[in-house]
């Protein structure tokens, strides 16, 4: 038990010494302010937090996510080919692709794919 306490105290001391050395030896200056600041999607972190951004970026992200999830949903249809009848597999695949095409048509109709709108 005493050995365990000594090991824990030693670990605590060593970790505190290394943290103290890191704080002392680190070079911080006002010239490196831009380098040390976080960078998030082109927004300046020292400016106003709620600045407006282009809605087109959001729409393109949503379209990407929809088609990314669509790829994940197509993968289980492929092994289904060995289990079910060919015509049932065609109907399932056709129904899935029709839903995607309706969604794409809706995005096109709402001018989500138009960048200069």
MMTF fields as JSON, N, C-alpha, C and O atoms, coordinates in Angstrom:
{
  "mmtfVersion": "1.0.0",
  "mmtfProducer": "UNKNOWN",
  "numBonds": 467,
  "numAtoms": 468,
  "numGroups": 117,
  "numChains": 1,
  "numModels": 1,
  "chainsPerModel": [1],
  "groupsPerChain": [117],
  "chainIdList": ["A"],
  "bondAtomList": [4, 2, 8, 6, 12, 10, 16, 14, 20, 18, 24, 22, 28, 26, 32, 30, 36, 34, 40, 38, 44, 42, 48, 46, 52, 50, 56, 54, 60, 58, 64, 62, 68, 66, 72, 70, 76, 74, 80, 78, 84, 82, 88, 86, 92, 90, 96, 94, 100, 98, 104, 102, 108, 106, 112, 110, 116, 114, 120, 118, 124, 122, 128, 126, 132, 130, 136, 134, 140, 138, 144, 142, 148, 146, 152, 150, 156, 154, 160, 158, 164, 162, 168, 166, 172, 170, 176, 174, 180, 178, 184, 182, 188, 186, 192, 190, 196, 194, 200, 198, 204, 202, 208, 206, 212, 210, 216, 214, 220, 218, 224, 222, 228, 226, 232, 230, 236, 234, 240, 238, 244, 242, 248, 246, 252, 250, 256, 254, 260, 258, 264, 262, 268, 266, 272, 270, 276, 274, 280, 278, 284, 282, 288, 286, 292, 290, 296, 294, 300, 298, 304, 302, 308, 306, 312, 310, 316, 314, 320, 318, 324, 322, 328, 326, 332, 330, 336, 334, 340, 338, 344, 342, 348, 346, 352, 350, 356, 354, 360, 358, 364, 362, 368, 366, 372, 370, 376, 374, 380, 378, 384, 382, 388, 386, 392, 390, 396, 394, 400, 398, 404, 402, 408, 406, 412, 410, 416, 414, 420, 418, 424, 422, 428, 426, 432, 430, 436, 434, 440, 438, 444, 442, 448, 446, 452, 450, 456, 454, 460, 458, 464, 462],
  "bondOrderList": [1, 1, 1, 1, 1, 1, 1, 1, 1, 1, 1, 1, 1, 1, 1, 1, 1, 1, 1, 1, 1, 1, 1, 1, 1, 1, 1, 1, 1, 1, 1, 1, 1, 1, 1, 1, 1, 1, 1, 1, 1, 1, 1, 1, 1, 1, 1, 1, 1, 1, 1, 1, 1, 1, 1, 1, 1, 1, 1, 1, 1, 1, 1, 1, 1, 1, 1, 1, 1, 1, 1, 1, 1, 1, 1, 1, 1, 1, 1, 1, 1, 1, 1, 1, 1, 1, 1, 1, 1, 1, 1, 1, 1, 1, 1, 1, 1, 1, 1, 1, 1, 1, 1, 1, 1, 1, 1, 1, 1, 1, 1, 1, 1, 1, 1, 1],
  "groupList": [{"groupName": "UNK", "atomNameList": ["N", "CA", "C", "O"], "elementList": ["N", "C", "C", "O"], "formalChargeList": [0, 0, 0, 0], "bondAtomList": [1, 0, 2, 1, 3, 2], "bondOrderList": [1, 1, 2], "singleLetterCode": "X", "chemCompType": "L-PEPTIDE LINKING"}],
  "groupTypeList": [0, 0, 0, 0, 0, 0, 0, 0, 0, 0, 0, 0, 0, 0, 0, 0, 0, 0, 0, 0, 0, 0, 0, 0, 0, 0, 0, 0, 0, 0, 0, 0, 0, 0, 0, 0, 0, 0, 0, 0, 0, 0, 0, 0, 0, 0, 0, 0, 0, 0, 0, 0, 0, 0, 0, 0, 0, 0, 0, 0, 0, 0, 0, 0, 0, 0, 0, 0, 0, 0, 0, 0, 0, 0, 0, 0, 0, 0, 0, 0, 0, 0, 0, 0, 0, 0, 0, 0, 0, 0, 0, 0, 0, 0, 0, 0, 0, 0, 0, 0, 0, 0, 0, 0, 0, 0, 0, 0, 0, 0, 0, 0, 0, 0, 0, 0, 0],
  "groupIdList": [1, 2, 3, 4, 5, 6, 7, 8, 9, 10, 11, 12, 13, 14, 15, 16, 17, 18, 19, 20, 21, 22, 23, 24, 25, 26, 27, 28, 29, 30, 31, 32, 33, 34, 35, 36, 37, 38, 39, 40, 41, 42, 43, 44, 45, 46, 47, 48, 49, 50, 51, 52, 53, 54, 55, 56, 57, 58, 59, 60, 61, 62, 63, 64, 65, 66, 67, 68, 69, 70, 71, 72, 73, 74, 75, 76, 77, 78, 79, 80, 81, 82, 83, 84, 85, 86, 87, 88, 89, 90, 91, 92, 93, 94, 95, 96, 97, 98, 99, 100, 101, 102, 103, 104, 105, 106, 107, 108, 109, 110, 111, 112, 113, 114, 115, 116, 117],
  "secStructList": [7, 2, 2, 2, 2, 2, 2, 2, 2, 2, 2, 2, 2, 2, 2, 2, 2, 2, 2, 2, 2, 2, 2, 2, 2, 7, 7, 7, 7, 4, 4, 4, 2, 2, 2, 2, 1, 7, 7, 5, 6, 6, 5, 7, 6, 6, 1, 7, 1, 1, 7, 7, 7, 7, 2, 2, 2, 2, 2, 2, 2, 2, 2, 2, 2, 2, 2, 2, 2, 2, 2, 2, 2, 2, 2, 2, 2, 2, 2, 2, 2, 2, 2, 1, 7, 2, 2, 2, 2, 2, 2, 2, 2, 2, 2, 2, 2, 2, 2, 2, 2, 2, 2, 2, 2, 2, 2, 2, 2, 6, 6, 1, 1, 7, 6, 6, 7],
  "xCoordList": [0.82, 0.0, 0.862, 0.567, 1.929, 2.838, 3.547, 3.758, 3.916, 4.567, 3.643, 4.082, 2.372, 1.383, 1.267, 1.206, 1.236, 1.149, 2.395, 2.294, 3.557, 4.801, 4.822, 5.267, 4.341, 4.292, 3.319, 3.619, 2.163, 1.205, 1.764, 1.579, 2.439, 3.056, 4.15, 4.273, 4.944, 5.998, 5.41, 5.916, 4.352, 3.69, 3.136, 3.268, 2.526, 1.985, 3.088, 2.924, 4.2, 5.313, 5.928, 6.192, 6.153, 6.76, 5.843, 6.314, 4.559, 3.65, 3.574, 3.516, 3.573, 3.557, 4.849, 4.821, 5.975, 7.254, 7.245, 7.67, 6.762, 6.725, 5.76, 6.058, 4.628, 3.698, 4.296, 4.142, 4.978, 5.617, 6.717, 6.835, 7.52, 8.565, 7.972, 8.51, 6.893, 6.259, 5.739, 5.842, 5.185, 4.682, 5.836, 5.735, 6.913, 8.049, 8.771, 9.147, 8.966, 9.767, 8.981, 9.587, 7.671, 6.906, 7.091, 7.121, 7.213, 7.398, 6.045, 5.44, 5.59, 4.329, 4.598, 5.239, 4.099, 4.241, 2.998, 2.187, 2.859, 1.708, 1.864, 0.889, 3.088, 3.29, 2.709, 2.346, 2.618, 2.089, 0.6, 0.081, -0.074, -1.485, -2.322, -3.217, -2.056, -2.804, -2.503, -3.384, -1.269, -0.889, -1.532, -1.872, -1.693, -2.245, -3.773, -4.378, -4.392, -5.851, -6.465, -5.863, -7.651, -8.303, -8.797, -9.144, -8.825, -9.296, -10.513, -10.43, -11.629, -12.865, -13.531, -14.185, -13.381, -14.099, -13.922, -14.856, -12.782, -12.532, -13.054, -12.912, -13.656, -14.164, -13.072, -12.331, -12.975, -12.003, -12.528, -13.62, -11.769, -12.288, -12.36, -13.042, -11.67, -11.689, -12.782, -12.94, -13.534, -14.607, -15.925, -15.948, -16.994, -18.318, -18.67, -18.377, -19.289, -19.57, -20.7, -20.675, -21.666, -22.844, -22.845, -23.749, -21.831, -21.821, -22.567, -22.508, -23.258, -23.992, -23.037, -22.002, -23.391, -22.621, -23.566, -24.788, -22.986, -23.77, -24.624, -24.139, -25.878, -26.792, -26.444, -26.806, -25.746, -25.37, -24.428, -24.517, -23.536, -22.659, -23.488, -23.216, -24.493, -25.361, -26.116, -26.217, -26.643, -27.418, -26.544, -26.962, -25.336, -24.423, -24.063, -23.935, -23.898, -23.604, -24.764, -24.554, -25.977, -27.137, -27.252, -27.563, -27.004, -27.055, -25.986, -26.24, -24.786, -23.726, -24.122, -23.908, -24.698, -25.085, -26.186, -26.172, -27.13, -28.202, -27.626, -27.993, -26.736, -26.195, -25.163, -24.933, -24.54, -23.626, -24.403, -23.986, -25.511, -26.36, -26.97, -27.164, -27.267, -27.826, -26.85, -27.276, -25.581, -24.582, -24.584, -24.49, -24.692, -24.727, -25.988, -25.976, -27.068, -28.296, -28.305, -29.047, -27.495, -27.442, -26.653, -26.97, -25.643, -24.817, -25.605, -25.299, -26.598, -27.343, -28.228, -28.652, -28.511, -29.335, -28.545, -29.135, -27.235, -26.407, -26.46, -26.711, -26.234, -26.347, -27.775, -27.986, -28.746, -30.14, -30.423, -31.393, -29.574, -29.74, -29.698, -30.406, -28.867, -28.753, -29.906, -30.174, -30.585, -31.611, -32.989, -33.727, -33.336, -34.691, -34.696, -33.645, -35.864, -36.085, -35.544, -35.518, -35.122, -34.541, -35.526, -35.138, -36.794, -37.783, -38.099, -38.346, -38.094, -38.286, -37.109, -37.28, -35.902, -34.704, -34.768, -34.414, -35.208, -35.348, -36.368, -36.143, -37.499, -38.524, -37.996, -38.237, -37.273, -36.716, -35.714, -35.756, -34.817, -33.81, -34.459, -34.071, -35.443, -36.131, -36.859, -36.814, -37.531, -38.238, -37.261, -37.547, -36.124, -35.114, -34.566, -34.431, -34.257, -33.705, -34.76, -34.421, -36.015, -37.087, -37.191, -37.342, -37.111, -37.152, -35.99, -36.169, -34.806, -33.646, -33.819, -33.473, -34.35, -34.554, -35.615, -35.499, -36.645, -37.654, -37.011, -37.287, -36.148, -35.432, -34.519, -34.445, -33.819, -32.945, -33.754, -33.344, -34.9, -35.762, -36.267, -36.327, -36.623, -37.087, -35.977, -36.231, -34.736, -33.614, -33.382, -33.108, -33.488, -33.297, -34.42, -34.169, -35.654, -36.807, -36.725, -37.182, -36.152, -36.01, -34.746, -34.423, -34.032, -32.784, -31.698, -30.894, -31.669, -30.586, -29.287, -28.209, -29.37, -28.164, -27.621, -26.542, -28.352, -27.928, -27.085, -27.598, -25.827, -24.955, -25.203, -25.013, -25.609, -25.735, -27.129, -27.498, -27.907, -29.264, -29.307, -30.385],
  "yCoordList": [-1.196, 0.0, 1.258, 2.226, 1.23, 2.382, 2.555, 3.678, 1.431, 1.507, 2.126, 2.911, 1.771, 2.345, 3.853, 4.605, 4.295, 5.734, 6.464, 7.571, 5.866, 6.49, 6.61, 7.621, 5.582, 5.631, 6.72, 7.453, 6.827, 7.868, 9.265, 10.166, 9.444, 10.756, 11.061, 12.203, 10.063, 10.265, 10.635, 11.53, 9.952, 10.273, 11.692, 12.435, 12.067, 13.421, 14.469, 15.483, 14.238, 15.199, 15.31, 16.413, 14.178, 14.215, 14.929, 15.745, 14.643, 15.311, 16.812, 17.607, 17.206, 18.642, 19.331, 20.474, 18.655, 19.242, 19.457, 20.51, 18.466, 18.62, 19.726, 20.47, 19.845, 20.932, 22.291, 23.241, 22.388, 23.643, 24.017, 25.181, 23.045, 23.309, 23.725, 24.609, 23.108, 23.47, 24.894, 25.618, 25.305, 26.678, 27.676, 28.713, 27.373, 28.301, 28.376, 29.462, 27.238, 27.203, 27.579, 27.818, 27.635, 27.967, 29.435, 30.304, 29.686, 31.058, 31.61, 31.147, 32.578, 33.218, 34.694, 35.352, 35.182, 36.611, 37.087, 36.284, 38.368, 38.927, 38.802, 38.938, 38.543, 38.37, 37.042, 36.928, 36.048, 34.749, 34.616, 33.501, 35.705, 35.661, 34.989, 34.206, 35.273, 34.663, 33.17, 32.373, 32.804, 31.406, 30.571, 29.408, 31.149, 30.425, 30.449, 29.7, 31.279, 31.375, 30.232, 29.767, 29.782, 28.705, 29.221, 30.394, 28.337, 28.692, 27.845, 26.617, 28.477, 27.742, 28.233, 29.276, 27.52, 27.753, 29.174, 29.723, 29.764, 31.077, 32.227, 33.379, 31.958, 33.028, 33.485, 32.666, 34.778, 35.344, 35.152, 35.628, 34.459, 34.191, 35.422, 35.403, 36.486, 37.689, 38.664, 39.718, 38.328, 39.208, 38.789, 37.935, 39.387, 39.102, 37.622, 37.039, 37.033, 35.595, 35.238, 34.16, 36.095, 35.777, 36.549, 37.343, 36.313, 36.964, 36.075, 34.85, 36.667, 35.85, 35.178, 35.74, 33.987, 33.299, 32.905, 32.933, 32.546, 32.251, 31.004, 29.979, 31.104, 29.98, 28.87, 27.712, 29.226, 28.226, 27.18, 26.004, 27.58, 26.613, 25.602, 24.402, 26.09, 25.204, 24.254, 23.063, 24.754, 23.915, 22.85, 21.702, 23.232, 22.257, 21.186, 20.013, 21.579, 20.601, 19.648, 18.445, 20.154, 19.279, 18.307, 17.132, 18.788, 17.906, 16.823, 15.659, 17.213, 16.23, 15.18, 13.987, 15.62, 14.667, 13.72, 12.53, 14.251, 13.402, 12.32, 11.152, 12.687, 11.691, 10.8, 9.679, 11.276, 10.439, 9.352, 8.194, 9.721, 8.735, 7.786, 6.603, 8.298, 7.451, 6.347, 5.22, 6.633, 5.602, 4.539, 3.345, 4.978, 4.015, 3.154, 2.021, 3.672, 2.89, 1.97, 0.988, 2.275, 1.416, 0.134, -0.917, 0.199, -0.978, -2.196, -3.299, -2.078, -3.287, -3.844, -4.997, -3.075, -3.582, -4.6, -5.513, -4.454, -5.339, -6.789, -7.678, -7.08, -8.491, -9.025, -10.238, -8.13, -8.54, -9.259, -10.008, -9.027, -9.638, -11.163, -11.84, -11.716, -13.173, -13.791, -14.986, -12.981, -13.522, -13.516, -14.496, -12.418, -12.284, -12.531, -12.641, -12.612, -12.787, -11.568, -10.46, -11.778, -10.698, -9.557, -8.391, -9.871, -8.828, -8.017, -6.814, -8.669, -7.925, -6.996, -5.863, -7.489, -6.659, -5.441, -4.335, -5.636, -4.523, -3.517, -2.31, -4.002, -3.094, -2.275, -1.07, -2.922, -2.2, -1.149, -0.005, -1.534, -0.596, 0.549, 1.707, 0.222, 1.25, 2.23, 3.439, 1.714, 2.573, 3.505, 4.688, 2.971, 3.778, 4.877, 6.024, 4.539, 5.528, 6.567, 7.735, 6.178, 7.137, 8.157, 9.352, 7.688, 8.624, 9.608, 10.8, 9.119, 10.017, 11.012, 12.185, 10.549, 11.451, 12.505, 13.647, 12.134, 13.12, 14.172, 15.364, 13.727, 14.677, 15.59, 16.788, 15.031, 15.845, 16.839, 17.987, 16.403, 17.314, 18.456, 19.608, 18.13, 19.156, 20.17, 21.374, 19.683, 20.595, 21.47, 22.664, 20.891, 21.653, 22.675, 23.811, 22.278, 23.157, 24.333, 25.431, 24.118, 25.172, 26.008, 26.855, 25.779, 26.484, 26.309, 27.215, 25.161, 24.877, 24.594, 24.816, 24.12, 23.785, 24.983, 24.906, 26.08, 27.3, 28.133, 28.601, 28.324, 29.054, 30.568, 31.263, 31.076, 32.532, 33.041, 34.111, 32.325, 32.743, 33.75, 34.214],
  "zCoordList": [0.0, 0.0, 0.0, -0.7, 0.793, 0.862, -0.474, -0.932, -1.101, -2.41, -3.454, -4.294, -3.394, -4.32, -4.114, -5.087, -2.878, -2.586, -3.073, -3.603, -2.902, -3.36, -4.888, -5.43, -5.568, -7.037, -7.504, -8.446, -6.855, -7.232, -6.979, -7.796, -5.862, -5.565, -6.578, -7.023, -6.95, -7.945, -9.302, -9.98, -9.692, -10.967, -10.931, -11.903, -9.829, -9.683, -9.772, -10.451, -9.101, -9.132, -10.525, -11.004, -11.167, -12.509, -13.495, -14.287, -13.464, -14.399, -14.126, -15.065, -12.859, -12.549, -12.962, -13.417, -12.81, -13.245, -14.75, -15.227, -15.511, -16.971, -17.401, -18.335, -16.744, -17.09, -16.762, -17.53, -15.623, -15.246, -16.234, -16.617, -16.647, -17.641, -18.988, -19.654, -19.383, -20.652, -20.61, -21.6, -19.484, -19.367, -19.411, -20.066, -18.731, -18.682, -20.024, -20.465, -20.67, -21.899, -23.157, -24.201, -23.085, -24.283, -24.632, -23.76, -25.919, -26.397, -26.81, -27.777, -26.087, -26.443, -26.641, -25.821, -27.732, -27.992, -28.714, -29.176, -28.807, -29.508, -31.023, -31.761, -31.487, -32.924, -33.418, -34.589, -32.548, -32.932, -32.634, -32.576, -32.45, -32.096, -33.177, -32.858, -34.432, -35.535, -35.644, -35.967, -35.376, -35.482, -34.368, -34.582, -33.211, -32.064, -32.026, -31.259, -32.824, -32.786, -33.596, -34.563, -33.209, -33.962, -35.309, -35.45, -36.285, -37.618, -37.923, -37.925, -38.178, -38.397, -39.677, -39.668, -40.742, -41.999, -42.537, -43.122, -42.358, -42.911, -42.087, -42.495, -40.937, -40.09, -39.136, -38.593, -38.936, -38.001, -36.585, -36.271, -35.708, -34.371, -33.482, -32.457, -33.854, -33.011, -33.436, -32.82, -34.474, -34.918, -34.266, -33.379, -34.709, -34.163, -34.358, -35.402, -33.359, -33.399, -34.36, -34.954, -34.522, -35.332, -36.646, -36.906, -37.468, -38.772, -39.768, -39.662, -40.72, -41.691, -42.674, -43.033, -43.099, -44.121, -45.244, -45.095, -46.344, -47.535, -47.325, -46.846, -47.683, -47.558, -48.547, -48.341, -49.61, -50.609, -50.011, -50.366, -49.119, -48.466, -47.681, -47.719, -46.977, -46.197, -47.119, -46.823, -48.224, -49.139, -49.802, -49.949, -50.199, -50.799, -49.776, -50.126, -48.517, -47.466, -47.284, -47.123, -47.305, -47.152, -48.328, -48.132, -49.534, -50.697, -50.591, -50.899, -50.153, -49.977, -48.944, -49.156, -47.828, -46.787, -47.274, -46.959, -48.035, -48.553, -49.46, -49.333, -50.366, -51.277, -50.609, -51.061, -49.546, -48.793, -48.045, -48.021, -47.447, -46.772, -47.794, -47.513, -48.96, -50.018, -50.405, -50.652, -50.462, -50.768, -49.676, -49.962, -48.421, -47.314, -47.357, -46.877, -47.922, -48.023, -49.243, -49.269, -50.243, -51.434, -51.141, -51.699, -50.287, -50.025, -49.543, -49.997, -48.657, -48.269, -49.388, -49.305, -50.408, -51.508, -52.339, -52.915, -52.405, -53.242, -52.75, -53.564, -51.442, -51.021, -51.073, -51.083, -51.105, -51.188, -52.509, -52.622, -53.496, -54.821, -54.74, -55.485, -53.835, -53.716, -52.925, -53.047, -52.117, -51.225, -51.877, -51.781, -52.538, -53.083, -54.59, -55.222, -55.132, -56.561, -57.316, -56.78, -58.541, -59.349, -59.544, -59.475, -59.786, -60.065, -58.811, -58.899, -57.64, -56.385, -56.146, -55.697, -56.451, -56.287, -57.21, -56.801, -58.431, -59.382, -58.87, -58.958, -58.331, -57.812, -56.642, -56.571, -55.718, -54.566, -55.032, -54.58, -55.933, -56.441, -57.21, -57.056, -58.032, -58.81, -57.895, -58.121, -56.863, -55.909, -55.188, -54.999, -54.792, -54.106, -55.013, -54.587, -56.234, -57.175, -57.54, -57.729, -57.642, -57.921, -56.79, -57.043, -55.54, -54.407, -54.48, -54.23, -54.821, -54.941, -56.084, -55.947, -57.201, -58.331, -58.021, -58.465, -57.264, -56.852, -55.958, -56.094, -55.04, -54.185, -54.983, -54.711, -55.972, -56.815, -57.638, -57.807, -58.149, -58.904, -58.005, -58.434, -56.773, -55.836, -55.552, -55.511, -55.356, -55.137, -56.366, -56.238, -57.528, -58.758, -58.923, -59.326, -58.616, -58.742, -57.76, -58.079, -56.581, -55.574, -55.783, -54.951, -56.881, -57.236, -56.186, -55.967, -55.542, -54.598, -55.327, -54.776, -56.525, -57.294, -58.058, -58.645, -58.055, -58.723, -57.764, -56.747, -58.061, -57.148, -57.219, -56.221, -58.344, -58.534, -58.241, -58.726, -57.475, -57.191, -56.07, -55.697]
}
